[in-house]
Amino acid sequence: MSQYLPDVHELLKTVQQYVREMGAKLKGGDKYDALVAAYLLGICERELRLGPDFNQNEKNGLADFLKTGGSVEELQKRLCEGIRAGKHDEDWDELLDLVLAQTVNNVAVVRPDHLSEIHRPNEN
């Protein structure tokens, strides 16, 4: 017998909506706690949905810019060291594009409502 099973993204969205609605009925600290819980559930849902692509894109972008390989953490460290040392001053426009893309991806997970429409991820 086949059974419909919603995916984890839909489950998180449903729980987030429920917590938000219940929180609206509460007062004081309980209301605040419910709003924080709903906010965190939203971050979890977006991280699960968007994170894998964002992480791979970030790694690829860093590796292409630095012309080397490694983990995202290693590449970020090399990039920061290179910026501090002035190694990327000649590639300023490309560097700013890279940093903007990474920032947009991070904000898309944490606070997508703060992004311009052109940077907002698809909700599906």
Disulfide bonds with the S-S distance in Angstrom:
none
